[in-house]
Amino acid sequence: MKNYYIIDFDSTFTQVEALDELAMISLENHPNREKIYQQIEDYTNLAMEGKISFRESLAGRVKLLNANKSHLDKLVLRLKKKVSRSFERNKDFFKKNEDTAWIVSGGFKEFITPVVTPYHIKKENIYANTFKFDDAGNIIGYDENNPLSEEGGKVKLLKELNIEGRIFGIGDGYSDFQLKESGLIEKFFAFTENISRKSVTEKADHITPSFDEFLYVNDLPRAISYPKNRILCLIVGDVPAIAVHILKRDGFSVRIKDSFEEKYTKDVGLLLLGQDITLNDEQLSRADKLKTIGYLGESKEKINRELCTEKGIVIFDDKKNKKRNAEFIPRRMADFINNGDTDMSRNFPNLTLPKLTHAHRLLHIHKNVPGIMAQINNVYAENSVNIISQFLMTRGNIGYAVTDIHSAYDKKMLRQLKQIDNTIKFRILYK
C-alpha cells in the first residue's frame, strides 16, 4: 500500500498563521489595529485548541480582515520567507513523493498554492478553502460549500477522497488530531517546530519537533542524517545568552545546568562550558555519545585534552578570552556537527570542508597509524563506491578522514568501516 502524507499549512509548513499575517498587512493603517489583531489571534487559538468550531473561527477572522487581492500579493511574498526550516531543507522529499505528499488546510488556496508549489507539491494535491471577492477585489467571504470551511472539515474531506493507502497526518492543531480520532489515518504527528499546543500534543501518536524527526522515525529520505532535536546539547556554568540562542536556533535539544549532572553523561552529544568549569575525567570517559566540547575560556587545565582526543571528541576553546567567542565557539561546534568542520579546534587536525550537496559524507576518526587510508579505500573499492571527494589530515596521534560518496551503496559497508582496526569514531552526514 502507498503511503500518503497529509500536511497542514499554518504553523506547520509555514512558521506562522497566514490569516494573522494577512491582518497585519491589511490593517496596517487601521486606528484600532492592535485590538483587531488580538481578536483574530484569539479566534485562531480557540479553534486550534478545539474550544470553538472551526467555522465560527474562520468566519470571525475573515470578517475582521478588511483585505483585498493586493494584500494577498504581499502576504505570499511574506509567507515564502516564512517556510518552516525543516520543510525548507527537505525539498527533495517532496520531489520524490510529489504524488502522495498533500497539503490539507483550513487556510486558503489563494496564498497556499504559490507558497507550496515551488516545493514540488502538485496543485491538484492542495486542498484548502477559497475566498469570495467583490468586483473591486475585496475579500467578502469564502466558499461555504467547501467541507474544509466546516467543523471537522478535514475528516469530511478525507471521507470524500476515500484514499487507498496508509495515511500519516502532520499538523499543529485540533483539526489535525480529528483525523486520527476519526480512524482515517494511520498515525498523527503533532508538529511543534513553531508552536506546541498541549491539547494537541497529549493526544498525538508522536510529537515531532521538526519535519526531520518525522522522516527519521519513519525511515524516510531526509536532508540530515540525524535530527538535531535528538542530539542533547548540555550547557554548564556561566554562558552568555547569545551562545545558548545560537545552539537552540540550530535545532539542538538544549539543557542549561549549573553542573554536569550524572544523568546526562551517557546521552550528551555537545557540551558547552562556561569559564572556570572543570570536567571530571571519570565522567568524560563514559560520555560515549559526546562529539564536541566548547569551552568559553582556556581549556588546558580544565579538560583532559588527551582523553578527549582518544575518544574522538573535538575541542573548541577561547584561549584569548575574546568577547566575540561567545558566538564563535558555539558556531564552530555546530559547524562540526552539521558539516564535519574542525577548523580552529584545540586538539584535532584543522579542516574546513566544502558544503555537502547531494551526497553522503563519511567521517572516520582514527588513530594515526600506517595503513588506515589503504584499509578505508579498500572497503570503498570492494563495495564499488563512487567517491566524489576525499580529505585526510593528521595531528599527533589522531587522523581524520572525510569521504563524500554517492548515496547508492550497501549499508553493510558502514559496518565494515566501523570495524577497521584503530577506528575511534565514525559518523555519517546526509545531504
N, C-alpha and C positions, 0 to 999 in steps of 0.2 A: 504493500500500500504506500502511496505517496505521502510525504509529509507536507503539510501546509502551515504557513506561519502568518497568523493574524496579528497585525501590529497596530497599536494605537498611534495617533499623531501627536496631540498636545501633551507636553511634558514627558513624552516618550521619544518619538522620532525627533522632536524638537525639544529644546530646553525650556520652552515657555508655553503658556496658554495663548493661542493665537487671538482669540476674541479680546482677551485682556490687552494684548499688544495693539490690536486694532483700535481699541478705545483710547489708548494713549495717543494714537495718531489722529483719530477723528475728533477728539475732544480737546486737542492741544490748546486751543484758544477759548474754550468754554469757561465762563466765570465760575461755574460750580464743578469743574472737572474732578477735583480731589474727592468730593462726595460721591460723584457718579462712578469714579474708578473703584471706590470701595464697595459700592453696591454691586458692580459687575463681578468683582473678585469674590464677594460673598455668595453670589449665585453660583459661581464656578465651584467653590469649595463645598457648599452644601450638597450639590449634585454628586460631586466626586466621592463624598463620604456617604452617599445614599440617604441623606436627610430630607431632600425634596426630590420630586420626579425630574427626570432629565428634560422633559418638555417644558415644565414650569421654569427651569433654569435657562433653557435656550431662548424661550420667548421673552423672558425678562431681560436677558443680555442684549438680544438683537434690538429690542425696543429702545434701550438706553444708548445704543452706539452712535446714532446720528451720522452714519457713514455712507460713502458713495464709492464708485469704481476707482476714482483717483486715489482714495485712501487704501484700497486693496493693492494697488500697484506698489505703494510704499511699504505695505505690510509684507508683501512677497520678498522684496529686497532685504527686509529686516530678518525674516524667517530663514532665508538662505544662509545667513550668517549665524543662525542660532540652532543649527542641526546638532543634536547630541553628539559629543565627541566620539563615543564608542560606535555609533552608527556611521559616522563620517569615515572612520578608519577601516570599516568593514564593507566598503563599497563593493568589493569583489564578490562578497557573499550574495548580494542581490543580483549581480550579473549572472552568477551561476544558478540562481534559483528564481529567475525572473517570472517563471510560470506559477510558482507556488508561494512567493512572498507577497502578501497583500496588505494594503493599508485599509483598516476599517475604523472609521472615526465618526464621532458626532459633530465634528467640525465641518468645514465647507470646501467643496471641490475647487472653488474659485481661487483659494490660496494654497490648498494642499497639493493639487496637481503640479503646478510649476515648481514646487519645492522638492517633491519626491521623484519626479520623472528623471532628473539627472542621475539618480541612483539606480537606474535600470528597472524601476517599478513601472509596469505597464499601466496605461490609463484605464484599461478595462478591469484592472485589479485594484482600483481605488474606489472604495465605497464610502460615500460621505453625503452630507446634506448639500443643497444648493440654495442660493439666495434668490429672492424676487426683487426686481428693480423697477422703478418708475421710469418714465420717458427721459428724465434728467439724469438717470444713472444712480439715483439714491436707493439705498437698501431699504425696502419697505416690509420685508418679511422673508419667509422661506417656504419651500415646498412641504406642506404639512402632510402630503400623502407618502412621503419618503419614510420608511419604517425607522430610519436612524434618527428621526426627529421625535420619536416616541420613547416613553419609558420602556426599558428592556429592548430597545431597538436593535442592538447587535444580535441578541438572541433571535428576534424575529427575522432578521436578515439571513442569518446562517441556516435557519429552518427553511427559508425560501430557496437558498442556494443548494441545499442538500448535497454538500461536498462529500465525495467518496475518498476518504483518506484519513490519516491521523492529523489532527489539528492541534497546534500549540498556540496559546494566546499570550501576548506580551503587552502589558499596559500598567498604568498607574492608578486607575480609578475604579469605582464601584461597578460601572457598566462593563468593565473588562472582566471583573470577577464573576458577574452574572453569567458569562459564557461557561465558566467552569460549573457553576451552580446548576445550570441547565442540563449538564451532561453531554453537551455538544462537542466539547473539546477534550483532548487527552490530558493536558496539563495547563495550569495557569501560572505564569511567571510575573510576579509583581516587580515592576521596573522602578528602581529607586535612585537612579543616577541623578535625577533632578529634584525629585520630591518623594518623601516617604509618608504614606498615609496609614496609620496603624489599623484603621478599619479595613484596609485592603491587605496589608502585609500579613496580618494574623490569619487570614483565610487562604493565602496563596499556597500552591504546591511547592514553590521555591521563590525565594527573594533574590532577584538578580540586580546587583548594584551597577551593572553595565551590560551592554549587548555582548561584550567579550565573554562574560560569565555565562550567559545563556548558551552561546556557541560552544563554550568549553564543556559544560556539564552534559550537553547533548552530542559531544564529539563531532562537531561540525567544523568545516573550514573557517579559519579566523585569521585576523591580521597579526595577532601576537600569540606567542606560544603558551603563555600562562597569564591569565587575567591578573593585573596588578592589585586588584582588590583582594586577592588571595595571598599576596605577599605582605607579611607583617613587618611594618617599619616601627621600631621602638626608638623613641626619643627620650633621652635621660639627661636630667640636670638643667642648667640654665641655658636654654636655647632660644634665640630670638624668634619672634612670631613669623617673620618672613621666611625663615628656614622651614618651619612647620607648614606654612602655607604652600610652599613650593612642592613639598612631598605629597601633601594632601591633593593638590591640584593635579598632580601627575597620576593619581588614582591608587596610590598605595593605601593599605589599611594601617592607619597611624594610631599608635598609643603613646601617650605622654606620661612619663613617670619620674619620680624623684630618684629612684634607684633601679638597677637592673634586677627585676624580680625573678625569682627562680622559675615561676610558672611560664615565663616567656622563653626560657633557654632553648628548648627543643624546636620551637617554631619560628624564631626571629629570622628574617631574611635580610633586613637592613638595620643598622644600628647607628644612630646619630647621637654623639655625646657632647655635652657641654664641657667647658673648660674645668679642670680640676677633678673630673670624674675618672676614677681608676677602674680598669676592667680586670676582674678576677680570672686568673689562668684556668682555674678548675671549671668555671662556667664556660669560658671561651672554648675549652677543649671539647665540651659537649654540645656546642651550638653548631650542629651539623648542617643546618639549612642556611647559616649565615653566609652571605655573599660579599658584603661590603660594609666597612665601618667608616663613618665620617667623624672627625674629631675637631671641635672648634677650639683649637689651641695646638701646642706642640705635644705629639702623642708619644714621644720617645720613652719617657719614664712612666707612662700611664697604661700602655698597651704592650703586650709581648708581641713585637712585630715578627719575630722568628716563628712563633707558634701560628700567627695569622698566615704567614707565607706557607707553612707546612700544610695548613688546612685549605689553602686556595682562597683566602679572604683578602680582598683588595682594600687597602687603607688610603683614605684621603684626609690630610690634616691641614692645619692652619699655623704653620711654623712661625710666621711673622706677625700673627695676630692682627691681620688687616680687617677692617670693618666690612669690606665687600665680601669676605669669605663666608659670612652668614648666608649669603646667597650662592656663592661659588661652590662651596663644599657639597651642599645637597644636590646641586645641579650635576656635579661630577658623579655623585652616587647614582643619580637617575640615568645619566648617560651610560654608565656601565651596565645597568640592568637593561636599558632599552636597546643599546646598540653594541655593547661589548667594549666600549672605550675605557682605557686605563690611563689616559694621558694625565700626568701630574700626580700619579699615585705615589705613595711613600715607599712601597715595598714590591711593586710589580713592574715588569717592563712597560715603558710608556708607549702606548699605541693608540693612535687616533684612526678610526676606521671610516670608510665611506658609508653613507646611509644605505641600509639594506632595502632592496626593492625586488619583489617577485622572486625571492629565493629563500632558502633556509640557511641560517648562519650557525655553524657548529663551533662551539668554544671549548677548546681542550686545554686544561691547565695540568701541567705535569712536572715531574722532577727533571731538571736539566741534565740528562744523561745521554750518551751517544745512542743513536739508532731510533729515537722516538718518532721522528718525522717519517722515517722509512716505514715503520710499522703502521702509522696513521695512513699514509698514502697507499700502502699495500691493501688495507681494508677498503679504501675507496676503489682501488683497481679491481679487487675481487668482486665488488658489487656493481661494477660498470657505471660508476657515478661520474656525472659530468661536472667537473669543478669549474666554477665561474671565476673565482679568485681565491688567493690564499696568502696568509700573513703569518710570520713567525718572529717573535722576539724573545730574548732570554735576559735574565738578570740574576746573577748569582746562581742560586740553586733552583730557580724557577724558570719554566718555559711556558710560553703562551702561544698556542697555535689557533688561528682563526681561519675557517674554511667556509666559503659561500658556495652552495651547490644548488642545482635544480631540485625541485621538490619531489620528483618522482624517484623513489628508492625504497628498498625493502627495509622495514623497520628493524629487522634483526641486525642490520648494520650498526645501529645505535648501541646495541648491547656489546657488539664487538669492539667498538671504540672505547666504551667504558671499561672493558676488561683488559685493555692494553696495560702491560706492566708499567709501574711508576705513574699511572694516572692519579691525579689528585681530585679534580672535579671536572665534570662535563655538563655542558648546558646547550640548549637549542633555542634560537630565536627564529620565529616565523615572520615572513612578510609576503 
